[in-house]
Amino acid sequence: MRLPRLGCRRSVKFNVTPLIDVVFLLIIFFLVSSHLAQQETQLELALPSAASGRETDDSPAERVTINVLADGQLLLGSEKVVAREISRRLRVEREETSDELEVRIRADRKTAYRHVEPLLLACAQARIWNVSFAVIEKE
Amino acid sequence: MRIPHSSTLQRDFSVSMTPMIDVVFLLLIFFVCTASFQIAESILPSPLALSGAISAELPPELTETELERVLITILQRDNELILTVNAQNCASLARLSELLVALSNIDATLPVLLDIDGDTPLDPVIDVYDRCRLASFRKIHFAAEVRQ
């Protein structure tokens, strides 16, 4: 009987395909999860439209975003607040921030102006001049 | 010398579809997931005051050189937008744009003051503000009532 020799070498090849698959899946997972996390911070609102709006800049400047719902409810982040509270918070933020503070107002297009006016006043009283409205591009 | 027959050189050229489908499927998932179905937002800068300008507690006093100003009142009653420019009725937003462009051509440094009724929805307010910006006005202010 002829026995197979021990010297019979098998080719040991490293298959990289599953490794690439897994790495690729991980990349997609982290990309998608970070993307969704970013979207979660933005409350869905029917924003007013404007033709002269400019693209949002992702500058590292400190920014406070105030959401105003159609019924006039104010949200600082995801927390419901009243106008007086916003005024106080803005002052504190202004004192704590060394750089120029930016306030972005994301208000529903149906919001009555009387709900937005106190925000502008609060910004002015807190000596925050850099205020902007979030809009969508007019078609 | 024995020359190898050409047919013996033929290798198995069957294309394996599995890795290609894997990659295509992954790419498909990647683009579907990362595509944002949200409408891109832009910003409408509305600086409350220019640097070195008036204090917020005080009403916007006009300097001697700014005695002329454009006062636009915006009011909405029964879904009808009522606009006035320096106390003159303005029939439509298109007419307002024409007026603003004409005024801007005379002097774009004129301050524009927006006096807005509290019940007016934000959409026409932003629209008017936008038209002022498009007409190249640089100083556009919101009038606000300070309650003590």
Chai-1 contact restraints between the chains, C-beta under 6 A:
chainA,res_idxA,chainB,res_idxB,connection_type,confidence,min_distance_angstrom,max_distance_angstrom,comment,restraint_id
A,F24,B,L26,contact,1.0,0.0,6.0,A-B,restraint_1
A,I28,B,F30,contact,1.0,0.0,6.0,A-B,restraint_2
A,V32,B,C33,contact,1.0,0.0,6.0,A-B,restraint_3
A,H35,B,T34,contact,1.0,0.0,6.0,A-B,restraint_4
A,P48,B,L122,contact,1.0,0.0,6.0,A-B,restraint_5
A,P48,B,D123,contact,1.0,0.0,6.0,A-B,restraint_6
A,P48,B,I126,contact,1.0,0.0,6.0,A-B,restraint_7
A,A50,B,L44,contact,1.0,0.0,6.0,A-B,restraint_8
A,A50,B,I126,contact,1.0,0.0,6.0,A-B,restraint_9
A,A50,B,D130,contact,1.0,0.0,6.0,A-B,restraint_10
A,A51,B,D130,contact,1.0,0.0,6.0,A-B,restraint_11
A,S52,B,D130,contact,1.0,0.0,6.0,A-B,restraint_12
A,S52,B,R133,contact,1.0,0.0,6.0,A-B,restraint_13
A,S52,B,L134,contact,1.0,0.0,6.0,A-B,restraint_14
A,G53,B,S42,contact,1.0,0.0,6.0,A-B,restraint_15
A,G53,B,L44,contact,1.0,0.0,6.0,A-B,restraint_16
A,R54,B,S42,contact,1.0,0.0,6.0,A-B,restraint_17
A,E55,B,S42,contact,1.0,0.0,6.0,A-B,restraint_18
A,T56,B,E41,contact,1.0,0.0,6.0,A-B,restraint_19
A,T56,B,I43,contact,1.0,0.0,6.0,A-B,restraint_20
A,A107,B,L122,contact,1.0,0.0,6.0,A-B,restraint_21
A,R109,B,L122,contact,1.0,0.0,6.0,A-B,restraint_22
A,R109,B,D123,contact,1.0,0.0,6.0,A-B,restraint_23
A,K110,B,P121,contact,1.0,0.0,6.0,A-B,restraint_24
A,T111,B,L122,contact,1.0,0.0,6.0,A-B,restraint_25
A,A112,B,D119,contact,1.0,0.0,6.0,A-B,restraint_26
A,Y113,B,I116,contact,1.0,0.0,6.0,A-B,restraint_27
A,Y113,B,G118,contact,1.0,0.0,6.0,A-B,restraint_28
A,Y113,B,T120,contact,1.0,0.0,6.0,A-B,restraint_29
A,Y113,B,V125,contact,1.0,0.0,6.0,A-B,restraint_30
A,R114,B,G118,contact,1.0,0.0,6.0,A-B,restraint_31
A,E117,B,A144,contact,1.0,0.0,6.0,A-B,restraint_32
A,L120,B,F142,contact,1.0,0.0,6.0,A-B,restraint_33
A,L120,B,A144,contact,1.0,0.0,6.0,A-B,restraint_34
A,L121,B,A144,contact,1.0,0.0,6.0,A-B,restraint_35
A,C123,B,L48,contact,1.0,0.0,6.0,A-B,restraint_36
A,A124,B,L48,contact,1.0,0.0,6.0,A-B,restraint_37
A,A124,B,A56,contact,1.0,0.0,6.0,A-B,restraint_38
A,Q125,B,A56,contact,1.0,0.0,6.0,A-B,restraint_39
A,W129,B,P47,contact,1.0,0.0,6.0,A-B,restraint_40
A,W129,B,L48,contact,1.0,0.0,6.0,A-B,restraint_41
A,W129,B,A49,contact,1.0,0.0,6.0,A-B,restraint_42
A,V131,B,S46,contact,1.0,0.0,6.0,A-B,restraint_43
A,V131,B,L48,contact,1.0,0.0,6.0,A-B,restraint_44
A,S132,B,I43,contact,1.0,0.0,6.0,A-B,restraint_45
A,S132,B,P45,contact,1.0,0.0,6.0,A-B,restraint_46
A,F133,B,L44,contact,1.0,0.0,6.0,A-B,restraint_47
A,F133,B,S46,contact,1.0,0.0,6.0,A-B,restraint_48
A,A134,B,E41,contact,1.0,0.0,6.0,A-B,restraint_49
A,V135,B,S42,contact,1.0,0.0,6.0,A-B,restraint_50
A,V135,B,L44,contact,1.0,0.0,6.0,A-B,restraint_51
A,I136,B,I39,contact,1.0,0.0,6.0,A-B,restraint_52
A,E137,B,S42,contact,1.0,0.0,6.0,A-B,restraint_53
